[in-house]
Structures are given as structure tokens and as C-alpha cells.
Amino acid sequence: MKIALQPTYVLHSRPYRDTSLLLEVFTAEHGRLGLVARGARRKSRGGSGGALLQPFTPLLLSFTGRAELKTLTAVEAAGQAQVLQGDRLFSGMYLNELLVRLLHRHDPNPTLFAAYSAALQSLAAEADVEVSLRRFELRLLEELGYSFDLAAEGDTGEAVQEDRWYQYHSHCGLVAGDGIAEPSTPAFSGSDLLRMARGQFGGEVRQTAKRLLRLALSEHLGGAPLRSRELFSHGASPPTGGDRDISGH
């Protein structure tokens, strides 16, 4: 298989042998792929194409191979890198880790690719970080087939009411939780859920949206914690240069 000039983002990279890199990439037409970039860490007078292989940079990659791990044959910049710093860099790392953990390889999803690109642009443009993340998380759940209706009960189909409380169940979505028998189970106000359904994730809805979508995603992430979230919660400094190994893989 030979693929030329495929729109791509690097999600994760790590050294391989003496001068190469192993890449996890997200492509527009072929989904998530594993690539080996031979000689990408080798220094050269004219500059190495490997210098372009950084997260958050729109690229055009060419690669070949029939095995699970493809071989990178060419790389070109397809636009300016999205410059993310501080909390926004952690947020970009978080998006990358979600994709590495949740996407199956070789499963094309151009709609999600466009949503990811838009989320990076939003983070770089100083938009509200929480809003950018929540919108992408919802789109990710939808594209993976795990979405649920924010405005209707999953078990009865009845409309969510502003003055009621609801719980999230992975098998059906939102269920009315008035008179909750299990206090440890998170509950969400109907008024916040309806605001989310209208695309409102800031202000008073911020914490509800964060808690609900974290709960929904955790059902599909398995037991291993997200490393990007751990780094952020422990106040670690964002990585610089080639230190981009945040997926735990």
C-alpha cells in the first residue's frame, strides 16, 4: 500500500533504535496509524524532515507498507503549528491521549479529524479551554458510537426536566434520579443538562459538563488513568522539545 500526501497529525512519538521514531498518527482518510520514521532523529546539514514530526502541526505524510506498522516515506508541512502553552498544552496532550486510547487503528473518521483540527485551533486562539474540550469530548463520544441524548431520558424517552436530577448509566444514558438510593452515584441537574444540549458549556454548567463527560469517557478508557490528566493535576511543567511521551504506551 502506498499513500501520498495524507493530511495528518502526530499524536505521539518515541525513539526507535538509534536514529528513528515510532509514531502514532491520526490521518484524515485512514484513521489512526502506527508509522516508523527511519532516520528521523539523524542530524543533517539541510535540516531533517523529522523536525516537522511534532504534535499539533498539520502535516502531509506519505507512507507505504502492508504490515500493521507502516513506513514513513515523506513529510511536508500543511500549515502553521498550533502553538499551545501552559494549560492549553496540557489540554492538547489530553486530546491526543484520548485519541490514542480510544481510536481503533485503520478506522477512517474524517469528521472526527476535522473536529480535532478545530479543537486545536480553538485552543491556540485563546478560546475558553473548558468549552473547547467539552465540545470535542461530545463529538468523540458521538463518532465512536457512545453518544447519549442530553435532553431526554435514556430509559423512557421522556424529556429532561429543569427541576429534576439525573444519573448517567453507560447502557442507556440519562435516567431520572429523584430519591437517589445510592448517594455515591453522581447526579446532574436537569437545568444544566438542557444547557449542555444547547451547546452551552461555560459559566454555571462548567463543572457539570466536566463531571458528566469524564464519567462517560471513563466507561471506555478502562482502568488505566490518563497520564496527561495526572501530569496536570500534579502541577508538572509542560514538556518541551521532543519530550512528548504522554500516552503511557
Residue pairs with C-beta under 8 A, 6 or more apart in sequence:
1 64
1 65
1 66
1 70
2 62
2 63
2 64
3 30
3 61
3 62
3 63
3 64
3 70
4 62
4 74
5 60
5 61
5 62
5 76
6 27
6 28
6 29
6 30
6 60
6 61
6 62
6 63
7 27
7 28
7 29
7 58
7 59
7 60
7 78
7 113
8 25
8 26
8 27
8 28
8 58
8 59
8 60
8 61
9 25
9 26
9 55
9 56
9 57
9 58
9 59
9 116
9 117
9 120
10 23
10 24
10 25
10 53
10 54
10 55
10 57
10 59
11 23
11 24
11 25
11 26
11 32
11 55
11 96
11 99
11 100
11 247
12 23
12 24
12 55
12 96
12 97
12 100
12 244
12 245
12 246
12 247
12 249
13 21
13 22
13 23
13 24
13 37
13 53
13 55
13 242
13 244
13 245
14 21
14 22
14 245
15 21
15 22
15 41
16 22
16 36
18 41
19 38
19 39
19 40
19 41
19 42
20 36
20 37
20 38
20 39
20 40
20 41
21 36
21 37
21 40
21 41
21 50
21 53
22 34
22 35
22 36
22 37
22 69
23 34
23 35
23 36
23 37
23 53
23 72
24 32
24 33
24 34
24 100
24 247
24 249
25 32
25 33
25 34
25 35
25 61
26 32
26 99
26 103
26 113
26 116
27 33
27 61
27 113
28 108
28 110
28 113
28 114
29 108
29 110
30 106
30 108
31 103
31 104
31 105
31 106
31 107
31 108
31 109
32 99
32 100
32 103
32 104
32 105
32 106
32 107
33 63
33 70
33 105
33 106
34 68
34 69
34 70
34 105
35 61
35 63
35 69
35 70
35 71
35 72
36 69
36 70
36 71
36 72
37 50
37 53
37 72
37 75
38 71
38 72
39 48
39 50
40 48
40 49
40 50
40 53
40 72
41 48
41 50
42 48
42 50
49 74
49 75
50 75
52 59
52 75
52 76
52 77
53 59
53 75
54 81
54 244
55 92
55 93
55 96
55 244
56 81
56 82
56 83
56 84
56 92
56 120
56 124
57 77
57 79
57 81
57 82
58 77
58 78
58 79
58 80
58 81
58 117
59 75
59 76
59 77
59 78
60 75
60 76
60 77
60 78
61 72
61 74
61 75
61 76
62 72
62 73
62 74
62 75
63 70
63 71
63 72
63 73
64 70
64 71
64 73
65 71
68 105
82 92
82 120
82 121
82 123
82 124
83 124
84 91
84 92
84 120
84 123
84 124
85 238
86 238
87 129
87 232
88 123
88 124
88 129
89 238
89 239
90 228
90 231
90 232
90 238
91 123
91 129
91 132
91 133
92 120
92 123
93 228
93 231
93 238
93 239
93 244
93 246
94 133
94 226
94 228
94 229
94 232
95 116
95 119
95 120
95 133
95 136
96 228
96 246
96 247
97 226
97 227
97 228
97 246
97 247
97 248
98 137
98 140
98 217
98 226
99 116
99 140
100 247
100 249
101 221
101 226
101 247
102 140
102 144
102 217
102 220
102 221
103 109
103 144
109 143
111 139
111 143
112 139
112 140
112 143
115 136
115 139
115 140
115 143
116 136
119 132
119 133
119 135
119 136
122 132
123 129
123 132
128 201
128 202
130 201
130 202
130 206
130 209
130 210
131 201
131 202
134 196
134 201
134 209
134 210
134 213
135 199
135 201
137 213
137 216
137 217
138 147
138 213
140 217
141 147
141 148
141 213
141 216
141 217
144 220
146 216
146 219
146 220
148 154
148 168
148 172
148 173
148 174
148 216
149 173
149 174
149 197
150 160
150 174
150 193
150 194
150 196
150 197
151 159
151 160
151 193
151 194
151 197
152 158
152 159
152 160
152 173
152 174
153 159
153 160
153 166
153 173
153 174
153 175
153 176
154 169
154 172
154 173
154 174
154 175
155 169
155 172
155 173
155 175
156 176
158 176
160 166
160 174
160 190
160 193
160 194
160 197
161 190
162 189
162 190
162 191
162 194
163 190
163 191
164 176
164 178
164 189
164 190
165 176
165 177
165 178
165 180
165 187
165 188
165 189
165 190
166 174
166 175
166 176
166 177
166 187
166 188
166 189
166 190
166 193
167 174
167 175
167 177
167 180
167 185
167 186
167 187
167 188
168 174
168 175
168 186
168 188
168 212
168 215
168 216
169 175
170 216
170 219
174 188
174 193
177 185
177 187
180 187
186 211
186 212
186 215
188 208
188 211
188 212
189 208
192 204
192 205
192 208
192 209
193 208
193 212
195 204
195 205
196 205
196 208
196 209
196 212
201 209
224 248
227 246
227 247
227 248
228 246
231 246
239 246
